[in-house]
Amino acid sequence: MASNQEEISNKPAKRKPVFIKVDQLKPGTNGHNLVVKVLSSDTVLQKPQPPRPSSSSSSSSHNLRPTLIAECLIGDDTGTIIFTARNEQVDLMKAGNTVIVRNAKIDMFKGSMRMAVDKWGRIEVASDPADFIVKEDNNLSLVEYELVNVVEE
C-alpha cells in the first residue's frame, strides 16, 4: 500500500526544452522551441473591434475582440521563416528583438511553411540580444511543398 502512495506523490520531472534551429523545421510538425531574431514585421490584417450591439442581441458577440495579424520574418544562423503573429503577439515581434519561441507549430499556407504559436505555446522577448548573424539567404517559407498521396499496392 505504501508503494502506491509513493508513486502518486512523485510527480514526473518537467522535461528540459530542446531548442532547435530554423533549418530543422519540417511541414506539419509542432512542439518547436527556438531562439530567433525578428528581421521584419508587417501587419496583414487589422479588424477593429465590432461596435457594441444593443443589450437585446445575443451574448455570443461579447467575446469578439479586435483582430490583428502580422507576418514577421524571423531567423537564426541557419535560415529564416515567416512567423504569423496574432493580436498581443504582434507587440513582442518587433524588428530587432531577439525572442524565445516555445511550443511553436508549422502551418502550411499556399504550399509554404509558416510558423505560429497558439494558446499552448509562448513567446518571450529575450533579456539580451542573440549573438548570431541571421542567415537571410535560406528562407524556408519560399520553399513550395506539394501534398503527394502515396498509394501502396
Buried (B, 14 or more C-beta within 10 A) or exposed (E): EEEEEEEEEEEEEEEEEEEBBBBEBEBEEEEBBBBBBBBBBEEEEEEEEEEEEEEEEEEEEEEEEEEBBBBBBBBBBBBBBBBBBBEEBBEBBBEEBBBBBBBBBBBEEEEBBBBBBEEEBEBEBEEEEBEBEBBEEBBBBEEEEEEEEEEEE
